[in-house]
Amino acid sequence: MSVLSLCAREFAATHPVDAARVIEKQDTASAMPFLNGLPADTLAAVLEKMSAGAAAEVLALLDSDQVAATALAMPLDSVSVLLRRLDSERRSVILNSLKEDVRNQLIRLLEYSHGTVGSLTDPEVLAIPDDLTVEEAQKLVRRRKAMFHHQLYVVDRAKRLLGYIHVRDLVRSPGKEPVARVMRPPSVQIRAGASLASSLSHPAWHQMDAIPVVDTTGVLLGVLRHRQLRRLQSSRSSGALADTLFGLSELYWMGLSTLMLPAATRGTGSAPGPRSVNGAGHGN
C-alpha cells in the first residue's frame, strides 16, 4: 500500500468528521474503492458523521463482505436510520447478511415509522430479569461490559420494564439479595409510538442522557439517547454540512482527495467539481 493510501486511511480513522466532509464532496461511486478498503470500524465512524442521505448511499454500494461488518460496528439505531433510506431489495440483502439477533432487533426498529421515538431507539441496552440475585446480576454485567453504562434495567420474563439499578447500588448490595428488592421503579419512560418532536422538550433530559422506550404492552425496546436527538435537531437547523474543512493537515487532505478522484482525472491537474450535500439522495 502506498504512503498516500496509508495517510488517507489514518486520516479517516483519526478525523472521521473531516473525512465525512471530504467524501460527501465526491461522487459516491468513485469513492467506493477507497471506502470498501477501510477497516469496518473506521468506515462505521465516518458514516456516523455523514449526512444520513450520503451515508445511506454508501451503505447501498458497499461490497457484501464489507456491509455486514460495517453495520455491526455501528450503533443499531444509526443503522436503522440508514436502512430506511434504501429500497426494500437492498435493505433485505443487508438484513440477511447480519446475525439473527441483530437482524431481529433492526426489523423491530424498522416497524416504527419515521419520526417516531421507536425509529430512533437504541436497542443495545443491558436488561436483567427481576428474579436474579445481585450476585448473578454482577456476573452478567461483567460478561456484557460493553452494554453497561451507569445503570441497568430490570424486566420480567416477558421483557416488560419494571425498574432500574444504579451501578453503586449493584456494587453495595448483598450478593444474595434479589434484584427486585434493590431496583428502583422507572422514573420516566417513553412510548415507542410517540413523536420525536414531542420528546425533544421532555423535562427528563435535564437529568438524564437516555430514557427507556417501551411498546404499548410495556416491553422494553431500548433507550432514546439525547445525543441522537441533539444530532437530529442540529441537522435540521444547519441543513447541509459546512463546506469549510477545519484543521486538516495538507498531506491528509491531498491524500484523501486524490484517492477519491476517478482514475481518468488523476494527474490531469483538474478534479471534478464539489458535489452538493443537498444533491439527489443526500437529503436529511
Residue pairs with C-beta under 8 A, 6 or more apart in sequence:
4 254
4 255
4 258
4 259
5 255
5 259
7 251
7 252
7 255
7 256
8 34
8 252
8 255
8 256
8 258
8 259
9 37
9 38
9 39
9 42
10 252
11 18
11 19
11 248
11 249
11 252
11 255
11 256
12 19
12 38
12 42
12 43
12 46
12 256
13 39
13 42
13 45
15 247
15 248
15 252
16 42
16 45
16 46
16 48
16 49
17 49
18 245
18 246
18 247
18 248
18 252
19 46
19 49
19 256
20 46
20 47
20 49
20 50
20 54
20 241
21 241
21 242
21 243
21 245
22 245
22 253
22 256
22 257
22 260
23 31
23 35
23 46
23 50
23 54
23 58
23 256
23 260
24 50
24 51
24 54
24 241
24 275
24 277
24 282
25 274
25 275
25 277
26 260
26 261
26 272
26 275
27 262
27 272
27 275
28 54
28 57
28 58
28 61
29 61
30 260
30 261
30 262
30 272
31 58
31 260
32 58
32 61
32 62
34 256
34 259
34 260
35 43
35 46
35 58
35 62
36 62
36 63
36 66
38 46
40 66
40 69
40 70
40 72
40 73
41 73
43 66
43 70
43 73
44 70
44 71
44 73
44 74
47 55
47 58
47 59
47 70
47 74
47 78
47 82
48 55
48 74
48 75
48 78
50 58
50 241
51 235
51 240
51 241
51 277
51 282
51 283
51 284
52 81
52 82
52 85
52 235
52 283
52 284
53 85
53 281
53 282
53 283
53 284
54 277
54 281
54 282
55 82
56 82
56 83
56 85
56 86
56 281
57 281
57 282
59 67
59 70
59 71
59 82
59 83
59 86
59 94
60 86
60 90
62 70
64 93
64 97
67 94
67 97
68 94
68 97
68 98
71 79
71 94
71 97
71 98
71 102
72 98
72 99
72 102
75 122
75 124
76 102
76 105
76 106
76 109
76 122
76 123
76 124
77 109
77 120
77 121
77 122
77 123
77 222
77 225
77 228
78 228
79 106
80 106
80 109
80 110
80 119
80 120
81 119
81 120
83 91
83 94
83 95
83 106
83 110
84 110
84 114
84 119
86 94
91 110
95 103
95 106
95 107
96 103
98 106
105 123
105 124
108 123
108 221
109 118
109 119
109 121
109 123
109 221
110 119
111 118
112 118
112 119
112 121
112 192
112 193
113 119
115 195
115 196
115 197
116 192
116 193
116 194
116 195
116 196
117 190
117 191
117 192
117 193
117 194
117 195
117 196
117 199
117 213
117 224
118 192
118 193
118 213
118 215
118 221
119 196
120 196
120 224
120 228
120 229
120 232
121 192
121 213
121 221
121 222
121 223
121 224
122 210
122 222
122 223
122 224
122 225
122 228
123 221
123 222
124 147
124 222
125 147
125 152
125 153
125 210
125 212
125 220
125 222
125 223
126 140
126 141
126 144
126 147
126 148
126 152
126 153
127 152
127 153
127 154
127 155
127 159
127 161
127 220
128 137
128 140
128 152
128 153
128 154
128 155
128 179
129 154
129 155
129 156
129 157
129 179
130 154
130 155
130 156
130 162
130 163
130 178
130 179
130 180
130 183
131 157
131 178
131 179
131 180
132 140
132 178
132 179
133 175
133 176
133 177
133 178
133 179
134 170
134 173
134 174
134 175
134 176
134 177
134 178
134 179
134 182
135 175
135 176
136 179
137 152
137 165
137 170
137 179
138 170
138 171
138 175
141 148
141 152
141 170
148 167
149 210
150 166
150 167
151 164
151 165
151 166
151 167
152 164
152 165
152 167
152 170
153 161
153 163
153 164
153 212
153 220
154 161
154 162
154 163
154 164
154 165
154 179
154 180
154 183
155 161
155 162
155 220
156 162
158 219
159 219
159 220
160 214
160 217
160 218
160 219
160 220
161 186
161 189
161 212
161 214
161 218
161 219
161 220
162 180
162 183
162 185
162 186
163 183
163 184
163 185
163 186
164 183
164 184
164 186
164 212
165 179
165 182
165 183
165 184
166 184
169 182
169 184
170 182
173 182
186 212
187 204
188 202
188 204
188 208
188 211
188 212
189 211
189 212
189 213
189 214
190 199
190 202
190 211
190 212
190 213
190 214
190 224
191 213
191 214
191 215
191 216
192 213
192 214
192 215
192 221
193 215
193 216
196 229
196 232
199 211
199 224
199 229
200 229
200 233
202 211
204 211
205 211
205 226
205 229
208 226
209 225
209 226
209 227
210 223
210 224
210 225
210 226
211 223
211 224
212 220
212 222
212 223
213 220
213 221
213 222
213 223
213 224
214 220
214 221
215 221
235 284
236 284
239 278
239 284
240 276
240 277
240 278
240 282
240 284
241 277
243 274
245 253
257 271
258 266
261 271
261 272
262 272
265 271
265 272
276 282
